[in-house]
Structure formats: structure tokens, C-alpha cells
């Protein structure tokens, strides 16, 4: 298998190195744990922050999870292999002249700060797509959030064990084992909204495989 350096003479800017590494390690570092998710299908997500919209989809089947994200930072596919204790990050970035993937092992994972809940309460019902959704508010050490949960029995709790992003810890903190249709997060310097919808379907094995034509990247500091 061919291995190329992710940062070569064509992409030698220290700023670009730091930008991509921050993107990978801050957003997509995974925590390894075997957990079975009863739902099989796709969770469609849309995030709106500072007027910018990005979309990402979770593909879930048993203990297999994949995520696809498309946005201004490029296209990414994350494949969680909980059994073998590593994660594959597939990168299609406009700065690079070749599509490839990067492997994060268990040893690469870093411990993240946990969300500390100060207060949680139920709030008004909000109708989304014609369905009344129960509202809950939460106050934590990283800010506040409100989430509206549908009646769909799709439990997303536990994703924080795989994806290092506070939004998944917030979902855990709400403690509601149903699909959150909308989450509004307010932090000190920013706020954003995430809309979610579920599509139950049988998933092809290819969803959890590295796309054809991708080569392995080796990230170096040189």
C-alpha cells in the first residue's frame, strides 16, 4: 500500500498544518469503546454557525459507525472500528492533490474535559416538521443548550465515547433516549444550531469501508 506524506513541498505552510491537525484532533479524535446502537440507518445533521451551514451524516449499524461531513474545510469520512480499536479518517481536502486516509489508533486518543451539568429542566413543547417535540434546557460549564426531542426511539447517547466534540457530551447530559430534532447551543463567544433527522434503512457494507482511490497519509511534523 502506498504511503505518502500529508504535508509535502506543495503543502508546507505551518498554518495549514496546524489548521488541519486542529480540525482532525479537536473535532474527530475518537474514544474507543464497544457500544451497540439498536438503530440502523442514517442520522442527517445540519449545523448553522455564524451564518455558515455545514452538513454531516451518521451511518449507524450495531457497533459500526461512520460519519460523512462536507463543508468549506473539505470532505471527510470517519469510520469507527470499535472492535479493532482504531478510527480511519478519510480526507478529500482542496489543499491536497490526492485523496487519502489517516489512521488514529487508541494510543493517539486524548482525554477530553467532561461537561459539568449545573442545571437541567424541562421547557415548552416545540413543533418541528409537524411533530410536537419535548423541550429541555441545560446549563453547563461550557455554556447552555436547549434541545427538542421527538418521540422516535433513537438513542444517540454514547456517541461522546467515539467523537471528541462537546455536542455529543451535551446529548449525554440531557439523558433523553430519543432523537433530538433540534439542539441550540450558546457559548461565551459563539452559538450554533444543529438540526437532526433520522432515515431508517439497511446499510451497505461499503459505507463502513475506505473509498476506492484513497491512499494512506502519513502525517509528519517535518
C-alpha positions, 0 to 999 in steps of 0.5 A, a space after each residue: 500500500 502506498 504511503 505518502 506524506 500529508 504535508 509535502 513541498 506543495 503543502 508546507 505552510 505551518 498554518 495549514 498544518 496546524 489548521 488541519 491537525 486542529 480540525 482532525 484532533 479537536 473535532 474527530 479524535 475518537 474514544 474507543 469503546 464497544 457500544 451497540 446502537 439498536 438503530 440502523 440507518 442514517 442520522 442527517 445533521 445540519 449545523 448553522 454557525 455564524 451564518 455558515 451551514 455545514 452538513 454531516 451524516 451518521 451511518 449507524 449499524 450495531 457497533 459500526 459507525 461512520 460519519 460523512 461531513 462536507 463543508 468549506 474545510 473539505 470532505 471527510 469520512 470517519 469510520 469507527 472500528 470499535 472492535 479493532 480499536 482504531 478510527 480511519 479518517 478519510 480526507 478529500 481536502 482542496 489543499 491536497 492533490 490526492 485523496 487519502 486516509 489517516 489512521 488514529 489508533 487508541 494510543 493517539 486518543 486524548 482525554 477530553 474535559 467532561 461537561 459539568 451539568 449545573 442545571 437541567 429542566 424541562 421547557 415548552 413543547 416545540 413543533 418541528 416538521 409537524 411533530 410536537 417535540 419535548 423541550 429541555 434546557 441545560 446549563 453547563 460549564 461550557 455554556 447552555 443548550 436547549 434541545 427538542 426531542 421527538 418521540 422516535 426511539 433513537 438513542 444517540 447517547 454514547 456517541 461522546 465515547 467515539 467523537 471528541 466534540 462537546 455536542 455529543 457530551 451535551 446529548 449525554 447530559 440531557 439523558 433523553 433516549 430519543 432523537 433530538 430534532 433540534 439542539 441550540 447551543 450558546 457559548 461565551 463567544 459563539 452559538 450554533 444550531 444543529 438540526 437532526 433527522 433520522 432515515 431508517 434503512 439497511 446499510 451497505 457494507 461499503 459505507 463502513 469501508 475506505 473509498 476506492 482511490 484513497 491512499 494512506 497519509 502519513 502525517 509528519 511534523 517535518 
